[in-house]
C-alpha cells in the first residue's frame, strides 16, 4: 500500500472507531442532540446521582455528557 493511501486509511479508520467525546453538562448551554443513544436509569436511585447521556449531534458526532439529578426511588420523609 502506498504511504499516502495508508495514511488516509488510518485517519478514516481512527475517526470511525473514535470514542465518544466526554463532557460535563453546563447549565444554560444547550446540547445539539439529534439522536439519543443511551441514558442512565435512575428509577431505583435515591438522592442526587450522576447520569450519563450518550447522543449523536446533528453532524453525526457521538458525545457523552454527565450531570446530576435527583433519583426518584426515595421513600419516606
Buried (B, 14 or more C-beta within 10 A) or exposed (E): EEEEEEEEEEEEEEEEEEEBEEBEEEEEEEEEBEEEEEEBEBEEBEEEBEBEBBBBBEEEBBBBBEBEEEBEEEEEE
